[in-house]
Amino acid sequence: MKLPPDLVAFIVAFVGSLGLTIPIRRFALRHGMVDYPGPRKVHIRPIPLLGGIAIYLGFVLAVLMTLHRIPQQQIAGIFAGATLLAVVGFLDDGGLLHHQVKLFLGMPIAGLFLLASGIHAQLFSQFVSGLGGTVLDVGLTLFWVIGITAAFSILDHMDGLCAGIAAIAAAFFTLSAILNGQTLIRILGAAALGAALGFLRWNFSPAKIFMGDGGAMFLGFLMATLGLKIRPDSASSLSWVVPVLILGVPIFDTILISISRSRRGLVPFTSPGKDHTAHRLSNLGLGHRGAVLFLYGLAILSGTIGVLIPHLSAATAYLVIGIVVVVELVGVLLLEGAPYERQVKFPKSSPLSHEPQKLNEACK
């Protein structure tokens, strides 16, 4: 029996990511590529980085296995942008790049790759005809790609959080694509789901390895791309809401820390600290694992609403959207008052070590 391409993509990505994480972890330990404990970290011992390589390779293998079912021009643009961000992230993990390069150079260029391949937002062109609508959609595309990629980059701050949220989002993108007959999104979503889940086996608390910024930005870029490509036929005027709801948790977290840090005179994306949604939930008594599981639940709820929105009447859909907005605003207000550790400046330690033997013992 011939398996459907999305199922093949899921299996290949899952097995690839699951299996490749083991030798990559050993490589990271051998060469001292680890994330050290620190005032801004929640782990108390060095953890190997580079897990994002396993996610990347698992995804690439899955797509190559189903390449004959995918539009070549678009997959080239997706691969180019995803690979660029993965490489930039891995270099940043190794301390070889300034952290602002990824935000102000890597992410915009990745967005341009998508635009060159014909992948872009189609929101403003529904209401503004001609060049004006096109220009606005180009701007929205770059804003969306940079915003979602950055959201996942900063979401990778607790064991299993980024990989789990990405897996849940990929599952809902795949489900929406199945309901609307979008083959490309089915395959890419299934591949992203498999790659994230395979890695999650080693990354869930207590984590044996971290994906690093390369893996987080890679997953964020894939989620941004899936969000641009999803097209619920039954609700063209509300199609923009679907990816926003499916990616509700990382968007909420970004909004929370942007407001919170801006109020304290900090630059949101360049002032890392333990003030994210998960940190605050943990401090309220849920603990690290409980906070991550709680956010998993919110991601599932938000994704379910996103998939159901196109099948509701217009009045009901707008009512649901209004309720979601109010709940999120209340959530921001409540969590802003929750306990968190305020940022202070600390000397940046290098992720590279000259004593890999001691690292092997510390990471066991």
C-alpha positions as CSV (number, residue, x, y, z in Angstrom):
1,M,0.0,0.0,0.0
2,K,1.3,3.4,-1.0
3,L,1.5,5.9,1.9
4,P,0.3,9.5,1.4
5,P,3.2,11.9,1.0
6,D,2.4,13.8,4.2
7,L,2.6,10.6,6.2
8,V,5.9,9.7,4.5
9,A,7.2,13.2,5.3
10,F,6.2,12.9,9.0
11,I,7.8,9.5,9.4
12,V,11.0,10.4,7.7
13,A,11.4,13.7,9.6
14,F,10.5,12.0,13.0
15,V,12.9,9.1,12.6
16,G,15.7,11.4,11.2
17,S,15.4,14.0,13.9
18,L,15.1,11.4,16.7
19,G,18.1,9.3,15.5
20,L,20.4,12.2,14.5
21,T,20.1,14.0,17.8
22,I,22.2,11.3,19.5
23,P,25.4,11.7,17.4
24,I,25.0,15.5,17.2
25,R,24.8,15.6,21.0
26,R,28.1,13.7,21.2
27,F,29.7,16.0,18.7
28,A,28.6,19.1,20.6
29,L,30.1,17.7,23.8
30,R,33.3,16.7,22.1
31,H,33.8,20.2,20.7
32,G,32.5,22.1,23.7
33,M,29.4,23.5,22.1
34,V,27.3,23.9,25.2
35,D,25.0,26.4,26.9
36,Y,26.4,27.3,30.3
37,P,24.2,28.0,33.3
38,G,23.8,31.7,34.2
39,P,21.6,34.3,35.8
40,R,19.3,34.4,32.7
41,K,19.1,30.6,32.3
42,V,16.9,28.0,34.0
43,H,19.2,25.1,33.7
44,I,21.9,24.4,36.4
45,R,24.5,22.4,34.4
46,P,26.0,22.8,30.9
47,I,23.7,21.4,28.2
48,P,24.9,20.6,24.6
49,L,23.7,22.8,21.8
50,L,23.3,22.2,18.1
51,G,20.2,20.1,18.4
52,G,18.7,22.3,15.7
53,I,20.9,20.5,13.2
54,A,19.0,17.3,13.8
55,I,15.7,19.2,13.3
56,Y,17.0,20.7,10.1
57,L,18.3,17.5,8.6
58,G,15.2,15.5,9.5
59,F,13.0,18.1,7.8
60,V,15.3,18.3,4.7
61,L,15.3,14.5,4.4
62,A,11.5,14.4,4.6
63,V,11.1,17.1,1.9
64,L,13.6,15.4,-0.4
65,M,11.6,12.1,-0.1
66,T,8.4,13.9,-1.3
67,L,10.0,16.5,-3.6
68,H,8.1,15.3,-6.7
69,R,4.9,16.5,-5.0
70,I,6.1,20.0,-4.2
71,P,6.3,23.2,-6.4
72,Q,10.0,23.5,-7.2
73,Q,10.2,27.3,-7.2
74,Q,8.5,27.8,-3.9
75,I,10.4,25.0,-2.1
76,A,13.7,26.6,-3.4
77,G,12.8,29.9,-1.7
78,I,11.7,28.1,1.5
79,F,14.9,26.1,1.6
80,A,17.1,29.1,1.0
81,G,15.5,31.2,3.7
82,A,15.4,28.3,6.2
83,T,19.0,27.3,5.6
84,L,20.2,30.9,5.9
85,L,18.6,31.3,9.3
86,A,19.8,27.9,10.5
87,V,23.4,28.8,9.5
88,V,23.1,32.3,11.1
89,G,21.7,30.8,14.2
90,F,24.4,28.1,14.5
91,L,27.1,30.8,14.1
92,D,25.4,32.8,16.8
93,D,25.4,29.8,19.0
94,G,29.1,29.5,18.6
95,G,29.7,33.1,19.5
96,L,30.8,33.9,15.9
97,L,28.2,36.5,15.1
98,H,26.8,39.6,16.8
99,H,23.3,38.7,17.9
100,Q,21.7,41.6,16.1
101,V,22.9,40.2,12.7
102,K,20.1,37.6,12.8
103,L,17.4,40.2,13.5
104,F,18.4,43.0,11.2
105,L,20.0,41.0,8.4
106,G,19.3,37.3,8.5
107,M,15.5,37.4,9.0
108,P,14.8,40.2,6.4
109,I,16.9,38.4,3.8
110,A,15.0,35.2,4.5
111,G,11.8,37.0,4.0
112,L,13.0,38.3,0.7
113,F,13.7,34.8,-0.4
114,L,10.1,34.0,0.2
115,L,8.9,37.0,-1.8
116,A,11.2,36.1,-4.7
117,S,9.6,32.6,-4.8
118,G,6.1,34.0,-4.9
119,I,5.2,33.4,-1.2
120,H,3.7,36.5,0.4
121,A,0.8,37.8,2.4
122,Q,-2.5,38.5,0.6
123,L,-4.4,40.7,3.0
124,F,-4.2,44.3,2.0
125,S,-4.6,43.5,-1.7
126,Q,-8.1,42.3,-0.9
127,F,-9.0,45.9,0.1
128,V,-6.5,48.1,-1.8
129,S,-6.2,47.6,-5.5
130,G,-3.0,48.1,-7.6
131,L,0.5,48.8,-6.5
132,G,-0.6,50.2,-3.1
133,G,-2.0,46.8,-2.0
134,T,1.0,45.0,-3.3
135,V,3.5,47.2,-1.4
136,L,1.5,46.9,1.8
137,D,1.4,43.1,1.4
138,V,5.2,43.0,0.9
139,G,5.7,45.0,4.0
140,L,3.3,42.7,5.9
141,T,5.2,39.7,4.7
142,L,8.5,40.9,6.0
143,F,7.0,42.0,9.3
144,W,5.4,38.6,9.7
145,V,8.5,36.6,8.8
146,I,10.7,38.7,11.1
147,G,8.2,38.8,13.9
148,I,7.3,35.0,14.0
149,T,10.9,33.9,13.5
150,A,12.0,36.2,16.3
151,A,9.1,35.0,18.5
152,F,10.3,31.4,18.3
153,S,13.9,32.5,18.8
154,I,13.1,34.0,22.2
155,L,10.6,31.3,23.0
156,D,13.4,28.8,23.3
157,H,14.1,29.5,27.0
158,M,12.7,26.4,28.8
159,D,13.0,22.7,28.3
160,G,10.6,21.4,25.6
161,L,8.8,24.7,25.1
162,C,9.9,25.9,21.6
163,A,9.9,22.4,20.0
164,G,6.6,21.5,21.6
165,I,4.8,24.7,20.6
166,A,6.2,24.4,17.0
167,A,5.0,20.7,16.8
168,I,1.5,21.8,17.9
169,A,1.4,24.6,15.5
170,A,2.7,22.4,12.6
171,A,0.0,19.8,13.5
172,F,-2.8,22.4,13.1
173,F,-1.3,23.9,9.9
174,T,-1.3,20.3,8.5
175,L,-4.9,19.7,9.7
176,S,-6.1,23.0,8.1
177,A,-4.2,22.1,4.9
178,I,-5.9,18.7,4.8
179,L,-9.3,20.2,5.2
180,N,-8.6,22.7,2.4
181,G,-6.7,20.4,0.0
182,Q,-3.3,22.2,0.1
183,T,-0.7,19.5,-0.7
184,L,2.4,21.7,-0.2
185,I,1.3,22.8,3.4
186,R,0.3,19.2,4.2
187,I,3.8,17.9,3.4
188,L,5.7,20.8,4.9
189,G,3.6,20.9,8.0
190,A,3.9,17.1,8.5
191,A,7.7,17.3,8.0
192,A,8.0,20.1,10.5
193,L,5.8,18.2,13.0
194,G,7.9,15.1,12.7
195,A,11.2,16.9,13.0
196,A,10.0,18.8,16.1
197,L,8.6,15.8,17.8
198,G,11.6,13.6,17.1
199,F,13.8,16.3,18.8
200,L,11.3,16.8,21.6
201,R,12.1,13.3,22.8
202,W,15.5,14.5,23.9
203,N,14.6,18.1,24.7
204,F,11.6,17.7,27.1
205,S,12.4,18.3,30.7
206,P,15.0,17.4,31.8
207,A,16.6,18.3,28.5
208,K,19.5,16.3,27.2
209,I,20.3,18.8,24.5
210,F,19.1,22.2,23.3
211,M,18.2,23.1,19.8
212,G,20.1,26.4,19.9
213,D,19.2,29.6,18.1
214,G,19.7,27.9,14.7
215,G,17.0,25.4,15.4
216,A,14.6,27.9,17.0
217,M,14.9,30.3,14.1
218,F,14.6,27.5,11.6
219,L,11.3,26.3,13.2
220,G,10.1,29.9,13.5
221,F,10.7,30.6,9.8
222,L,8.9,27.4,8.9
223,M,5.9,28.4,11.0
224,A,5.9,31.9,9.4
225,T,6.0,30.3,5.9
226,L,3.1,27.9,6.7
227,G,1.2,30.9,8.0
228,L,1.6,32.8,4.8
229,K,0.7,29.8,2.7
230,I,-2.4,28.6,4.5
231,R,-5.6,29.5,2.6
232,P,-8.9,28.5,4.1
233,D,-11.2,28.7,1.1
234,S,-14.4,29.0,3.2
235,A,-13.4,32.3,4.9
236,S,-11.3,34.5,2.6
237,S,-12.0,37.7,4.6
238,L,-10.9,36.0,7.8
239,S,-8.1,33.8,6.5
240,W,-5.5,36.1,8.1
241,V,-6.9,35.1,11.6
242,V,-6.1,31.4,11.1
243,P,-2.3,31.5,11.3
244,V,-2.5,34.2,14.1
245,L,-4.5,31.9,16.2
246,I,-2.5,28.8,15.4
247,L,0.6,30.7,16.5
248,G,-1.2,32.3,19.4
249,V,1.2,31.3,22.2
250,P,4.5,32.7,20.7
251,I,2.6,35.8,19.6
252,F,1.2,36.3,23.1
253,D,4.6,35.7,24.7
254,T,6.2,38.3,22.3
255,I,3.5,40.9,23.1
256,L,3.9,40.3,26.8
257,I,7.6,40.8,27.0
258,S,7.6,43.6,24.4
259,I,5.1,45.6,26.6
260,S,6.8,44.6,29.8
261,R,10.4,45.4,28.7
262,S,9.4,48.6,26.9
263,R,7.8,49.9,30.1
264,R,11.1,49.2,31.9
265,G,13.1,51.0,29.2
266,L,14.6,47.9,27.7
267,V,14.7,46.8,24.0
268,P,12.4,43.8,23.8
269,F,14.5,41.5,21.5
270,T,17.9,42.4,22.7
271,S,17.3,42.2,26.5
272,P,17.1,38.5,27.4
273,G,15.8,37.7,30.8
274,K,13.6,35.4,32.9
275,D,10.4,37.4,32.3
276,H,8.7,35.4,29.7
277,T,5.2,33.9,30.0
278,A,6.6,30.5,31.0
279,H,8.9,32.0,33.6
280,R,6.0,33.9,35.2
281,L,3.7,30.9,35.2
282,S,6.5,28.8,36.8
283,N,6.9,31.4,39.5
284,L,3.2,31.3,40.2
285,G,3.6,27.7,41.3
286,L,3.4,25.6,38.2
287,G,7.1,24.9,38.0
288,H,9.1,24.6,34.8
289,R,7.4,21.4,33.5
290,G,3.9,22.6,34.6
291,A,4.4,25.9,32.8
292,V,5.4,24.3,29.6
293,L,2.5,21.8,29.7
294,F,0.1,24.7,30.5
295,L,1.3,26.6,27.4
296,Y,0.9,23.3,25.4
297,G,-2.7,23.3,26.4
298,L,-3.2,27.0,25.4
299,A,-1.5,26.3,22.0
300,I,-3.9,23.4,21.4
301,L,-6.9,25.5,22.4
302,S,-5.8,28.4,20.3
303,G,-5.0,26.2,17.3
304,T,-8.4,24.5,17.6
305,I,-10.2,27.9,17.5
306,G,-8.0,28.8,14.5
307,V,-9.1,25.7,12.5
308,L,-12.7,26.1,13.4
309,I,-13.0,29.9,12.7
310,P,-13.4,29.4,8.9
311,H,-16.4,27.2,9.4
312,L,-18.3,29.6,11.6
313,S,-20.7,32.3,10.5
314,A,-19.2,35.8,10.1
315,A,-21.0,37.1,13.2
316,T,-20.0,34.2,15.4
317,A,-16.4,34.3,14.1
318,Y,-16.0,38.0,14.9
319,L,-17.5,37.4,18.4
320,V,-15.0,34.6,19.0
321,I,-12.1,36.8,17.8
322,G,-13.3,39.6,20.1
323,I,-13.4,37.2,23.1
324,V,-9.9,35.9,22.3
325,V,-8.5,39.5,22.1
326,V,-10.1,40.4,25.4
327,V,-8.8,37.3,27.1
328,E,-5.3,37.9,25.8
329,L,-5.3,41.5,27.0
330,V,-6.5,40.4,30.4
331,G,-3.7,37.7,30.3
332,V,-1.1,40.3,29.6
333,L,-2.3,42.6,32.5
334,L,-2.4,39.7,35.0
335,L,1.0,38.2,34.0
336,E,2.6,41.6,34.0
337,G,1.9,41.7,37.7
338,A,3.2,38.1,38.2
339,P,6.7,37.7,39.8
340,Y,9.7,37.5,37.5
341,E,13.4,38.2,37.7
342,R,14.3,41.7,36.5
343,Q,17.2,41.9,33.9
344,V,20.6,43.2,35.0
345,K,23.7,43.3,32.9
346,F,26.1,40.4,33.2
347,P,29.3,39.7,31.3
348,K,28.6,37.4,28.3
349,S,30.4,34.0,28.7
350,S,31.6,32.2,25.6
351,P,29.7,29.0,24.7
352,L,33.0,27.5,23.7
353,S,35.1,25.5,26.1
354,H,38.7,24.3,26.0
355,E,38.0,21.4,28.3
356,P,35.5,19.1,26.6
357,Q,36.5,16.2,28.9
358,K,35.1,18.1,31.9
359,L,32.1,19.0,29.9
360,N,31.3,15.4,29.2
361,E,31.2,14.7,32.9
362,A,29.2,17.8,33.7
363,C,26.6,17.1,31.1
364,K,26.0,13.5,32.0
